[in-house]
Amino acid sequence: MPFFNRQALLEVTGDIEILGPALADINGGMGGVYVRSTGVAGKASVKIALPDYGLSSVAEFEVKVKS
């Protein structure tokens, strides 16, 4: 999707938070987002949706805390 220029809607679940706005710019088919843990171990996920197209995807992962 080298010419895709839209915004993706981001939602998180679990003990993480998005650094920055909940709308991420996708320019030239590329984009990125930073998330960080709140210091609690457990499962978390980031849902990325393109509402204009009815598409979404979920990235799930495990948050581990160093002791």
N, C-alpha and C positions, 0 to 999 in steps of 0.2 A: 504494500500500500504506500508507495513512495510519494504520492501526491495527496495523502489524507491529511487534512487540517481541520480538526474539530477539538472539542473538549470531552474528556471522559469524567464521569461521576464516580467518586471513590467513597466506599463505605468500609469501615473496619469493625470486626467483632473480636472479643477477647480483650486482654489487658495490653493493648497497643493503641497508639494514636498517630494520626497523620501530622507530619511537619509541613505546614503550609495549607493552602486552600483545598477544599474537597472537590474542586474542579481542576483537573490537570490538563494542560495544553498538549495536544498531539500535533506536532508539526513535521511535515514530510514523512509521516508514518512512524515517527519516533517520539517517545516521551518517557518520563520517569517520575517517581514519587519516593519520598523518604518516609519511613515509619520508624517509631521507636517504642520500646517496651516501657511499661509503667513500673517495672521492677518486680512484677509477679510472674512466676512461671506458669505455663499452661498453653493450651491451644489457642491459636489466633488465625484470623483470615482477613484478606483484603479483597473486596469485590470491586471490580472495574466494569462499569457499564457505559455503553454508548446509547443513550436514550433515543436519539434520533433514528437509530437503526434497529432498536429492539434487541440488541446484543449485550451479553454480559459474560464475565468469566470470574472465577474465584480462585485465589491463590491461598492455600492453607499451609500453615507451618507451626512448629513447636517452639515456644519461647523458653529458653533455659536461663537460669540465673546462676552466676558464679558465686560460690560460697567461700 
